[in-house]
Amino acid sequence: MMAQYLALKAEAGGDLLFYRMGDFFELFFDDAKVAAQVLDIALTTRGEHLGEPIPMCGVPVHSADSYLARLIRAGHRVAIAEQTETPEQARARGSKALVGRAIVRFVTAGTLTEEALLDSRRANLLAAVGESGGAKAVAAADISTGRLEVVTLEGHAIEAELARLGASEVIARPGLAESIPAAMPFESRSFDSARAEEHIRRHFGVTTLESFGAFSRAELSALGGLLAYLEHVGKGRMPFLAAPVRLGSGAHLAIDPATRESLEIVQTQSGQRAGSLLAAVDRTVTGAGARLLAADLSAPLMNREAIEARLSLVQWFHDDGPLREDVRARLRALPDVGRALGRIAIGRGSPRDLGQLRDGLDAAHRLRERLGRLPSRPALLDDLLPHFDGHGELIDILQRAIVAAPPTEAANGGYIAEGYDAALDELRRLAGDGRRAIASLEARYREETGIAALKIRHNGVLGYHVEVPARHADALLAQDSGFTHRQTLAGVVRFNSVDLHEQAGRVAQAGAHALAAEAAHFEELVARTVRRREAIARTADALARIDVAAALAERGVEGGWTRPALVEDRCLDVSGGRHPVVEAALGREGAAFVANDCRLDEGDRLWLVTGPNMGGKSTFLRQNALIVILAQAGSFVPARAARLGLVDRLFSRVGASDNLARGRSTFMVEMIETAAILAQATERSFVILDEVGRGTSTYDGLAIAWAVVEAIHDVNACRCLFATHYHELTRLAERLEALSLHHVRAREWQGDLVLLHEVSEGPADRSYGIAVARLAGLPPQVLARAKDVLARLEAGKAQTGGIAAGLDDLPLFAAALAPQPDKAPDPLRERLAQTDADSLSPREALELVYALKQLSDAAPI
């Protein structure tokens, strides 16, 4: 056995090996030590290997999913080695033959399909990065639903694309994988674009890929690598994948990883869903809808027509409350059609999955009838409705074939409905008659033996048997009793009889034939379903889109949100804007959120916002960025009114933390993020910057902040909100025509600071830093000393004109454009430049030293 295990372990490599032994998956050696620690189960030993005890632990097969989930969450991969034959088949090969085993699949984070291992409200993506001719592309698949997409990357956008996808697992060829955070290397040949093209055609059963779009070589590489990896982990059994959707590189609002983390779009910086924009917006009633909403917020659109189509559907549900409630009630009762299809297509489906498809498709048809009768439907709804139909034949056969509440396991039968197959009904009748005959036999045995406690029981080892209390066993042990002793246990003794054996044989035979008949029907129903997988997947997608639209409408009504107006101008005109996450948090405490306006346009595109800490500057910056995301995702926005010119790139430099793992301080992280903004922001971008330069000395910080404001205004020329405590920056308003000054209001009242959270025009009168320190609880003596130091500093600043004196005369690039004085000649450098050190003899080298000494003495000081 150990030789078989070691061979399978060599195939599994670094993955943990689940080795099937009867009703348990066993782990040995280092795998056992790792699993025992992660799963908190007992670690034992069994036998010896090379003179050492073999560490061992195991988990029951029937509950393996829960253990797998914990191992996957802990970052491990698992190879499943199943028994490929029965013990009887093994004995037929020889009396000491070992039951055959083989690895049937690899369980990895990106290839899960089991319901127990997945979050119903979160997509589970596998991503593959391909490369060809210097270009790169990413292919991503959610095999639990069949979604497949591919996109070519621009420049160094790998991290941004992977952040958008939020992939559970990333693969790439060796070499490239090392340059991608958390990527796992996979065989290079699978990423060869020529080989990949043939693989893709073979998988989708087409002779040409033209119907899918004109794939680049890099896209072919990514798709080929992804398909090969799925084939590897599934041991040749491929999941259902819909036709690949080719996304344009400019199809979505570009959001880099730092901005996603800062704005907490789908999860907070601590990795939690609660507290994110998604959690504050999500009112979906289906898992598929929740997954689609997360995808929409992660990738807001750049196509104005597509955004307007989404908004019109949301508006339709928004304006008709009874319809919205009816649709949401219907959707709430729906099973997860997409994931049920994914399990069936990959061969891991159950009778319950077929029942879910039946119920889901039938409900979709009824929803289509309900919506199709309504007048003045939005264009997007008319596009979706045809996908709800076309499944009548499949629904009919599943309704006739599958019981109303099918089980999750097919092994024990009982899922094919009565009346579907007359032969199966007869087998069940025979088995039922046999069981009734056994019950009658039990009554007869009680009467004949006089033992009222006699029972006929059944288990997996003995089958049907007679069981009596030990005190009555002597009567049945008698030679002429007609009973044969089988087993003695504490308190009971078990027997068999000729009549019981015959009846049990008839029951077992009929039951086995019935199970075989049900299994054949199950395979045929699965095959019928798989033949319609593309159409079913489109239905699942359409249901999810309806759920998202109705949910966004619900959220809009609930929060008093408004439909944004999309315009061609480069503007961001928001009246009464609010931060959805902060507003929700305040609402739970019974407090109101203070709404604020933001009006950026061609002539006033850069706002310099000053004011005290805790005054709401960061919240104001973030809420406008989130409004952009919501609007371009096709959602209503938290504002009284909003006009928006589409944003191509969104950047946020709000807060930073040390990245010690990569050797970066807070200030270094801030500078790297700011540099990325200055290098990538275009005229159509939107940038929010908070406290740039605060991580270094006052003079350095002010200098950097000053230059960044000038660059944003003069070079990037984008819409920008720039919050700062450097009040010296307000001087820039006198020279930068598209910059205006604003502040968050605060007042001191009887020694206390009152934060009003209102954004008003003009600069702040002061920063109120000491007042905020008082709120934080600094000791009175420290506050008194701070006031004294502040008075002295301000007095010195008034005498010298301040630390920003003279900066008005130094616009951006003036230093670089100013004439520089000619450098004085350097005879030492010239003589050394003329010298070939390798050709000098020792004497020549000594003479050179004397000559250089003379030149040095003659050089001016």
DAURZI-V416447 format. One record per residue. PSI is psi as a letter, one per 40 degrees, with the letter a starting at -180 (999 if undefined). OMEGA is omega as a letter, one per 40 degrees, with the letter a starting at -180 (NA if undefined). Layout:
psi	omega
PSI	OMEGA
PSI	OMEGA
//
This chain:
psi	omega
d	a
d	i
d	i
d	a
d	a
d	i
d	i
d	i
d	i
d	i
d	a
d	i
b	a
e	i
i	i
h	a
h	i
h	a
h	a
h	i
g	a
b	a
e	a
i	i
h	a
i	i
i	a
i	i
b	a
d	i
d	a
d	a
d	i
d	a
d	a
d	a
d	a
d	a
e	a
f	i
i	a
h	i
h	a
a	i
i	i
h	i
a	a
i	i
h	a
f	i
e	a
i	i
i	a
h	i
i	a
i	i
i	a
i	i
i	i
i	i
d	a
d	i
f	a
d	a
d	a
d	i
d	i
d	a
d	a
d	i
d	i
d	i
d	i
e	i
e	a
i	i
i	a
h	i
h	a
h	i
h	a
i	i
h	a
e	i
i	i
i	i
d	i
d	i
d	i
d	a
d	i
d	i
e	a
i	a
d	a
e	a
h	i
h	i
h	a
i	i
i	i
i	i
h	a
e	i
i	i
h	i
h	a
i	a
d	a
e	a
f	i
i	i
d	a
h	a
d	a
e	a
e	a
i	i
h	a
d	a
e	a
h	i
i	i
g	a
i	i
h	a
i	i
h	i
h	i
i	a
h	i
h	i
f	a
e	i
i	a
i	i
i	i
h	i
h	a
h	i
i	i
g	a
e	i
e	i
e	a
e	i
h	i
h	i
i	i
i	a
h	i
i	a
i	i
h	i
b	a
f	a
e	a
d	a
d	i
d	a
d	i
d	i
d	i
d	a
d	a
f	a
i	i
d	a
h	a
h	i
i	i
i	i
i	i
i	a
d	i
d	a
d	a
d	a
e	a
h	a
h	i
e	i
i	i
h	i
i	i
i	a
h	a
d	a
d	i
d	a
e	i
h	a
d	i
d	i
d	a
d	a
d	i
d	i
d	a
d	i
d	a
d	a
d	a
e	i
f	a
i	i
e	i
i	a
e	a
d	a
d	i
e	a
i	a
g	a
h	i
i	i
d	i
d	i
d	i
d	i
d	a
d	i
d	i
d	i
d	a
d	a
d	a
d	a
d	i
d	i
d	a
d	a
d	i
e	a
f	i
e	i
h	a
i	i
i	i
h	i
h	i
i	i
h	a
h	i
h	a
h	a
h	i
i	a
d	i
f	a
d	a
i	i
h	a
h	i
h	a
i	a
d	a
d	i
d	i
d	a
d	a
d	a
e	i
g	a
d	a
e	i
i	i
i	a
e	i
e	i
e	a
i	i
d	i
h	a
e	i
i	i
d	a
d	a
d	a
d	a
d	a
h	i
f	a
i	a
e	i
i	i
d	i
d	i
d	i
d	i
d	a
d	i
d	i
d	i
d	i
d	a
d	i
d	a
g	i
i	a
i	i
e	a
h	a
d	a
d	a
d	i
d	a
d	i
d	i
d	a
d	i
d	i
d	i
d	i
d	a
d	i
d	a
d	a
e	a
g	a
d	a
d	i
d	a
d	a
d	i
d	a
d	a
d	i
d	i
d	a
d	a
d	a
e	a
i	i
i	i
g	a
d	a
d	a
d	i
d	i
d	i
d	i
d	a
d	a
d	a
e	i
e	i
f	a
i	a
i	i
d	i
d	i
d	i
d	i
d	i
d	i
d	i
d	a
d	a
d	a
d	i
d	i
d	i
d	i
d	i
d	i
d	i
d	i
d	a
d	a
d	a
d	a
e	a
i	i
i	i
f	a
i	i
i	a
d	a
d	i
d	i
d	i
d	a
d	a
d	i
d	a
e	a
e	a
i	i
e	a
e	a
d	a
d	a
d	i
d	a
d	a
d	i
d	i
d	i
d	a
d	a
h	i
i	a
d	a
g	a
i	a
i	i
e	i
h	i
e	a
d	a
e	i
a	i
e	a
e	i
h	a
i	i
h	a
e	i
d	a
h	a
d	a
d	i
d	i
d	i
d	i
d	i
d	i
d	i
d	i
d	i
d	i
d	i
d	i
d	i
d	i
d	i
d	i
d	i
d	i
d	i
d	i
d	a
d	a
d	i
d	a
d	a
d	a
d	a
e	a
h	a
d	a
e	i
h	i
i	i
h	a
i	a
h	i
i	a
e	a
d	a
e	a
a	i
h	i
i	i
h	a
h	i
i	i
i	a
d	a
e	i
e	a
d	a
d	a
d	a
e	i
e	i
i	a
d	a
e	a
d	a
e	i
i	i
h	a
h	i
d	a
h	i
h	i
i	i
h	i
d	a
i	i
i	a
i	a
i	i
i	i
i	a
d	a
d	a
d	i
d	a
d	i
d	i
d	i
d	i
d	i
d	a
d	a
d	i
d	i
d	i
d	i
d	i
d	i
d	i
d	i
d	i
d	a
d	i
d	i
d	i
d	i
d	a
d	i
d	i
d	a
d	i
d	a
d	a
d	i
d	i
f	a
d	a
d	a
d	i
d	i
d	i
d	i
d	i
d	i
d	a
d	i
d	i
d	i
d	i
d	i
d	a
d	a
d	i
d	i
d	i
d	i
d	i
d	i
d	i
d	i
d	a
d	a
e	a
f	a
i	a
i	i
h	i
i	i
h	a
h	a
i	a
d	a
i	i
g	a
i	i
g	a
h	a
h	i
h	i
f	a
i	a
i	i
h	a
d	a
d	a
d	i
d	i
d	i
d	i
d	i
d	i
d	i
e	i
e	a
i	a
i	i
h	i
h	a
i	a
i	i
i	i
h	a
g	i
h	i
a	a
d	a
e	a
g	a
e	a
h	i
h	i
h	a
h	i
i	i
i	a
i	i
i	a
e	a
e	i
e	a
d	a
d	i
d	i
d	a
d	a
d	a
d	i
d	i
d	i
d	i
d	i
d	a
d	a
d	a
d	a
e	i
e	i
f	a
i	i
i	a
i	a
g	a
i	i
d	i
i	a
h	i
h	a
h	i
h	a
h	i
h	a
d	i
h	i
h	a
h	i
h	i
g	a
h	a
i	i
i	i
i	i
i	i
g	a
d	a
d	i
e	i
f	a
h	i
i	i
d	a
d	i
d	i
d	i
d	a
d	i
d	a
d	i
d	i
d	i
d	i
d	a
d	a
d	a
d	a
h	i
a	i
d	a
e	a
i	i
h	a
h	i
h	a
h	a
h	i
f	i
h	i
e	a
e	a
e	i
a	a
i	a
d	a
d	i
d	a
d	i
d	a
d	a
d	a
d	i
d	a
d	i
d	i
d	i
d	a
d	i
d	a
d	a
d	a
d	a
d	i
f	a
i	i
h	a
h	i
h	a
h	i
h	a
i	i
e	i
g	a
e	i
d	a
e	a
d	i
d	a
d	a
d	a
d	a
d	a
h	a
d	a
e	i
h	i
i	a
h	i
i	i
i	i
h	a
i	i
i	i
i	i
h	a
h	i
f	i
e	i
i	i
h	i
h	a
h	a
e	i
f	i
h	i
h	a
i	i
i	i
i	i
i	i
i	i
d	i
i	a
e	i
f	a
d	a
d	i
d	i
d	i
d	i
d	i
d	a
e	i
f	i
i	a
i	a
d	a
d	i
d	i
d	i
d	i
d	i
d	i
d	i
d	i
d	a
d	i
d	i
d	i
d	a
d	i
d	i
d	i
d	i
d	a
d	a
e	a
e	i
i	a
e	i
e	a
h	i
e	a
d	i
d	a
e	a
g	i
i	a
h	i
e	a
d	a
d	a
d	a
d	a
i	i
h	i
i	i
i	i
i	i
h	i
i	i
i	a
g	a
d	i
d	i
d	a
d	a
d	i
d	i
d	a
e	a
h	i
g	a
d	a
d	a
e	a
h	i
i	i
d	a
d	i
d	i
d	i
d	i
d	i
d	i
d	i
d	a
d	i
d	i
d	i
d	i
d	i
d	i
d	a
e	a
i	i
i	i
999	NA
//
